[in-house]
Amino acid sequence: MNMAYTNNPERPHVRMEAVRLVRSGWSTRKVARHMGFTQSAIVKWVKRAPHDLRARIIPTTSSRPQHHPDELAPDIVETIIAYRKKYNRGAEVLQELLRRDGILVSLSSVKRTLKRNELTYPSKWKKWHQYPPRPAPAMPGILVELDTIHVGAPEERLYLYTLLDVCSRWSHAIPSLRINTHRSLRFVDRARMISPFSFQTLQSDHGSEFSKWFTKRIMERGMAHRHSRIRTPNDNAHLERFNRTIQDECVNRLPRSLRIWQKEIPEYLDWYNQKRPHLGLGLKTPIQKIAEILIPDSKLLT
């Protein structure tokens, strides 16, 4: 019989002490009044207790239900396991094979059954990212965020690489017909060439264009590469806001043409970095913010 869960470390000892009192001749009602519990709780503890009174505790067990009313029937679970061992295929294929044989079961149920029975295998290509502390962007270049924007249906899609320095909001963007790790690296190299400051830490999401090969090449260039935490969109919040801005103010107003994007986007970025006031910077422009930090006496401040 399960008992309600508790974090009190002394409760298992108290239960056994109540049982000893009952077995010494006290009534369950008297023990309940003496120890401050309900009589029904004392009765349950007595039923739960081992016959050997030398036992010191009655351990706390989970009150979680052991079965779900809509759980799979045991014969279906056995069939899923048998199909896995027979065909050695993934959950999607197994679900289709089951359907062909007249067994209707959801994909999530197949996956759950395989996982519970330890019949899933991690991909050898899976990279488990580590999340070092996010650096405080006190100076330009300490934390630079990277991302890609997808525009249009797959057959006519264009991509836009975007980059933003969190401290100064200085930004860069390049349109592309496709994305991969090599193009990502070229994008960073071009941004470094025109940036008025050096990059120290790059932060991106877990997209394939920012995978293991990209990380290795970034480290060879003397920079660190940090992935944003999964299901934590606020890690890249500054760049996500820039992505929305460049789409609202530029991309969405242009025809979906690589040639046009290559001409218009650099002109927009020039205006964005040098002339557009930013509320987050106290109505300064990114160039003015950079000059304020790196070159306090610069004429760019005026």
Secondary structure, DSSP 4 states (H G I P E B T S, - for coil): --------TTHHHHHHHHHHHHHTT--HHHHHHHHT--HHHHHHHHHHS-S-TT---------S-SS-TTPPPHHHHHHHHHHHHHH---HHHHHHHHHHTT----HHHHHHHHHHTT-----TT------PPPPP--STTSSEEEEEEEES-GGG-EEEEEEEETTT--EEEEEES---HHHHHHHHHHHHHH-SS---EEEE-S-GGGSHHHHHHHHHTT-EEEEPPTT-GGGGHHHHHHHHHHHHHTGGGS-S-HHHHHHHHHHHHHHHHHT--BGGGTSB-HHHHHHHHH-TT-GGG-
